[in-house]
Amino acid sequence: MNRMTHQLDPQNLILITGGARSGKSELAESIALEADCQVYYLATMQRFDTDLECTARIEKHRQRRPANWTTIESSHHLEETVQSLPPGPGIVIIDCLSLYVSNLLLDGYEEGTNPYQKETCIAQAIEQLLMSIGHRDDLRFVVVTNETGSGVVPVANLGRAYRDLLGTANQAFARQASTVWLTVCGQKLRIK
């Protein structure tokens, strides 16, 4: 992916990254609770009736959220979802960017095709999302993502492409964010 062509420098964007089960979502939720305003939770995980573990994971996250938060399931076209939110003030949690990139990568993917063909499409989607966030200065955004580049290099081409494309998307968000948190073992470290 190429570097972002538009640098809006939004002061309304916080990025939280870390490994699996590192406390990312909990940190995002605590930031929203402290804000004491309307909260919109944009959930990017797709529901699959045949995946019971996924359904259980979604329900666990849902039960943790206060009843007065508005949950919007949005696996694609997050920029449109952001644009359609009511006027603020408010806080928006996007949980998570890593699933959003995965959804975009796998949309129409066929076994044996080159996953890097989606690079331009994903770069454009990330740029559009960042532009939408930058234009909504009436809302604060807390974006959760996974740090996938710290582990073993994936064996499959699709896994490597996902790691690379998410890493580039994470960099774009970190450049635009006013604050970046890294979570490790439930602990948070501010890195920007």
C-alpha positions as CSV (number, residue, x, y, z in Angstrom):
1,M,0.0,0.0,0.0
2,N,1.1,3.5,-0.6
3,R,1.3,6.2,2.0
4,M,-1.8,8.2,2.6
5,T,-2.3,11.0,0.1
6,H,-4.4,13.0,2.6
7,Q,-3.0,14.0,5.9
8,L,-6.0,15.3,8.0
9,D,-4.1,15.0,11.3
10,P,-7.3,14.3,13.3
11,Q,-7.1,15.0,17.0
12,N,-10.1,12.8,17.4
13,L,-8.4,9.4,16.8
14,I,-6.9,7.0,19.3
15,L,-5.4,3.8,18.1
16,I,-5.0,0.7,20.4
17,T,-2.8,-2.1,19.2
18,G,-1.5,-5.3,20.8
19,G,-1.6,-9.1,20.6
20,A,-4.6,-11.4,21.1
21,R,-6.1,-11.2,24.5
22,S,-3.8,-8.4,25.5
23,G,-6.6,-6.1,26.8
24,K,-7.2,-3.9,23.7
25,S,-11.0,-4.0,23.8
26,E,-11.1,-3.5,27.5
27,L,-8.9,-0.4,27.2
28,A,-11.1,1.0,24.4
29,E,-14.2,0.4,26.5
30,S,-12.7,2.1,29.6
31,I,-11.8,5.2,27.5
32,A,-15.5,5.3,26.3
33,L,-16.8,4.9,29.8
34,E,-14.7,7.8,31.1
35,A,-16.0,10.0,28.3
36,D,-19.5,10.0,29.8
37,C,-21.3,10.6,26.4
38,Q,-23.1,8.7,23.7
39,V,-21.1,5.6,22.6
40,Y,-21.3,3.9,19.3
41,Y,-19.7,0.5,19.0
42,L,-18.9,-0.4,15.4
43,A,-18.4,-4.2,15.4
44,T,-16.6,-5.5,12.4
45,M,-16.8,-9.3,13.0
46,Q,-19.0,-11.1,10.6
47,R,-21.5,-13.5,12.0
48,F,-21.5,-17.0,10.6
49,D,-24.3,-19.4,11.8
50,T,-22.0,-22.4,11.4
51,D,-19.2,-20.9,13.6
52,L,-20.4,-21.3,17.2
53,E,-17.1,-20.2,18.7
54,C,-17.4,-16.9,16.8
55,T,-21.0,-16.4,17.9
56,A,-20.0,-17.0,21.6
57,R,-17.1,-14.5,21.2
58,I,-19.5,-11.9,19.8
59,E,-22.0,-12.5,22.7
60,K,-19.2,-12.2,25.3
61,H,-18.2,-8.8,23.9
62,R,-21.8,-7.7,23.7
63,Q,-22.6,-8.7,27.3
64,R,-19.6,-6.6,28.5
65,R,-21.0,-3.4,27.0
66,P,-23.4,-1.1,28.8
67,A,-27.0,-1.4,27.6
68,N,-27.1,2.3,26.6
69,W,-24.3,1.9,24.1
70,T,-25.4,1.6,20.4
71,T,-23.9,-1.4,18.7
72,I,-23.7,-1.3,14.9
73,E,-22.4,-4.4,13.1
74,S,-20.5,-3.1,10.1
75,S,-18.1,-5.6,8.4
76,H,-17.7,-3.6,5.2
77,H,-17.9,0.1,4.1
78,L,-17.0,1.5,7.5
79,E,-16.5,4.9,6.0
80,E,-20.2,5.0,5.2
81,T,-21.1,3.9,8.7
82,V,-19.0,6.7,10.2
83,Q,-20.6,9.3,7.9
84,S,-24.1,8.1,8.8
85,L,-23.6,8.4,12.6
86,P,-25.8,11.1,14.3
87,P,-24.1,14.4,15.2
88,G,-22.0,14.4,18.3
89,P,-20.7,14.8,20.8
90,G,-20.0,11.1,21.2
91,I,-17.4,8.5,21.1
92,V,-17.0,5.7,18.5
93,I,-15.2,2.4,19.2
94,I,-14.2,0.5,16.0
95,D,-13.5,-3.0,17.1
96,C,-11.6,-4.0,15.2
97,L,-9.5,-2.7,12.2
98,S,-7.8,-6.1,11.9
99,L,-11.1,-7.9,11.2
100,Y,-12.1,-5.1,8.8
101,V,-8.9,-5.6,6.8
102,S,-9.6,-9.4,6.9
103,N,-13.1,-8.9,5.6
104,L,-11.9,-6.8,2.7
105,L,-9.1,-9.3,1.9
106,L,-11.4,-12.3,1.9
107,D,-14.3,-10.6,0.1
108,G,-14.5,-12.5,-3.2
109,Y,-11.2,-14.3,-2.5
110,E,-10.8,-17.6,-4.3
111,E,-8.3,-20.2,-3.3
112,G,-5.2,-20.0,-5.5
113,T,-5.5,-16.3,-6.4
114,N,-2.9,-13.8,-5.4
115,P,-4.2,-12.1,-2.3
116,Y,-1.9,-9.1,-2.9
117,Q,-4.2,-8.1,-5.8
118,K,-6.4,-6.6,-3.0
119,E,-3.7,-4.2,-1.9
120,T,-5.0,-1.2,-3.8
121,C,-8.6,-1.8,-2.8
122,I,-7.7,-2.1,0.8
123,A,-5.4,0.9,0.7
124,Q,-8.3,3.0,-0.7
125,A,-10.8,1.7,1.9
126,I,-8.4,2.6,4.7
127,E,-7.8,6.0,3.3
128,Q,-11.6,6.6,2.9
129,L,-12.1,5.5,6.5
130,L,-9.4,7.8,7.8
131,M,-10.9,10.7,5.8
132,S,-14.4,10.0,7.2
133,I,-13.0,10.0,10.7
134,G,-11.1,13.2,10.0
135,H,-14.3,14.9,8.9
136,R,-16.2,13.9,12.0
137,D,-14.6,16.3,14.5
138,D,-17.8,16.1,16.5
139,L,-17.0,12.5,17.5
140,R,-13.9,10.9,19.1
141,F,-12.8,7.6,17.7
142,V,-11.1,4.7,19.5
143,V,-9.8,2.1,17.0
144,V,-8.7,-1.3,18.1
145,T,-6.3,-3.4,16.0
146,N,-4.0,-6.4,16.3
147,E,-0.3,-6.3,16.1
148,T,0.3,-9.3,13.8
149,G,3.9,-8.6,12.8
150,S,5.5,-9.7,16.0
151,G,5.0,-13.5,15.6
152,V,6.1,-16.3,13.3
153,V,6.0,-15.6,9.5
154,P,2.8,-17.3,8.2
155,V,3.4,-20.3,6.0
156,A,0.6,-19.5,3.6
157,N,0.6,-16.7,1.1
158,L,-2.8,-15.5,2.3
159,G,-1.5,-15.3,5.8
160,R,1.5,-13.3,4.8
161,A,-0.6,-11.0,2.7
162,Y,-2.9,-10.4,5.6
163,R,0.0,-9.6,7.9
164,D,1.5,-7.2,5.4
165,L,-1.7,-5.4,4.5
166,L,-2.8,-5.1,8.1
167,G,0.6,-3.8,9.1
168,T,0.4,-1.1,6.5
169,A,-3.2,-0.2,7.6
170,N,-2.0,0.0,11.2
171,Q,0.8,2.3,10.2
172,A,-1.6,4.6,8.3
173,F,-3.9,4.8,11.4
174,A,-0.9,5.4,13.8
175,R,0.3,8.3,11.6
176,Q,-3.1,9.9,11.8
177,A,-3.8,9.2,15.4
178,S,-3.2,11.7,18.2
179,T,-2.6,8.9,20.6
180,V,-1.4,5.3,20.2
181,W,-1.6,2.7,22.9
182,L,0.2,-0.7,23.0
183,T,-1.4,-3.3,25.3
184,V,0.6,-6.3,26.6
185,C,-0.6,-8.7,29.2
186,G,-3.5,-6.4,30.2
187,Q,-1.1,-3.5,30.7
188,K,-1.1,-0.3,28.5
189,L,1.9,1.6,27.2
190,R,1.5,4.9,25.4
191,I,3.7,4.9,22.4
192,K,2.5,8.2,20.8
